[in-house]
């Protein structure tokens, strides 16, 4: 007999750990798919046409798992000019894009006024483009550097046109893990505080998880639980997105050669448990950029209801060896191939165009 779960009952942390450790992968997929259908009964799989813009690669945080950052004096360190940013947005608009995922580097010297000018410039010139930008570490650092509160940073950037914030930098919400993989990065409570403050101001965000370094199954479930608890309080997370650590060119791989590349099975297993556990987070994205398009497609049968972005430009995980790409037509074909209905969405998960 297969695995039985009451899908209307909340999973406990112990149940989630048991599922990760012991459940049959196909059975898990069946349950996560049933949960997805409960939340998204129409069989529509969405995607967004956006562009990552990394306005700088200069960063003082030096995360051991990151191959993207540079220091100010490095030859290939950069800060994009407004003109360079505009050109990228023009290209995005030309292909029907609606959103920019706008993130650094955490530049050691830039203060709130610089960010206000930047957001204002983009928003005034491109009011139709949603600015989904600045992860918790950037917000926290701008606050400290500018000697103002996290709330004030969020209020001021929101007033200039910042629409929502990405969940990057959550990694695993356990200080024990963070102290090993990114000791200078903001702690778990500060990541949660930034998102809670944002939600209170009406700024929605996403939650993420990067697994596959030094965490345990219990740490992963703790991470899920932190997100579920904050979501119970605020309802501000639109989606959950998880991916595995991409090790190429990173200091973490040199320091911890025992870290193994994560399998596709592991990805699907964790994704399914995330779908079952995070009963209050409406959307789960598939990370085809790190897993490849076919596992990304398979994830739709393991609980994901969204294929994320067509990724016109991606600089961060590609610096660490993930080199997958897909255009809108390929994405539509992949979705149809598993019997789902493809639709383009905006940042708020509202349908813009249907392809069925
Ligand atoms: S992950 Fe982000 S914060 Fe960490 S070093 Fe890379 S760019 Fe900086």
Boltz pocket constraint, residues with backbone or C-beta under 6 A from the ligand:
constraints:
  - pocket:
      binder: B
      contacts: [[A, 57], [A, 59], [A, 60], [A, 61], [A, 62], [A, 63], [A, 66], [A, 67], [A, 68], [A, 69], [A, 104], [A, 105], [A, 106], [A, 137]]
      max_distance: 6.0
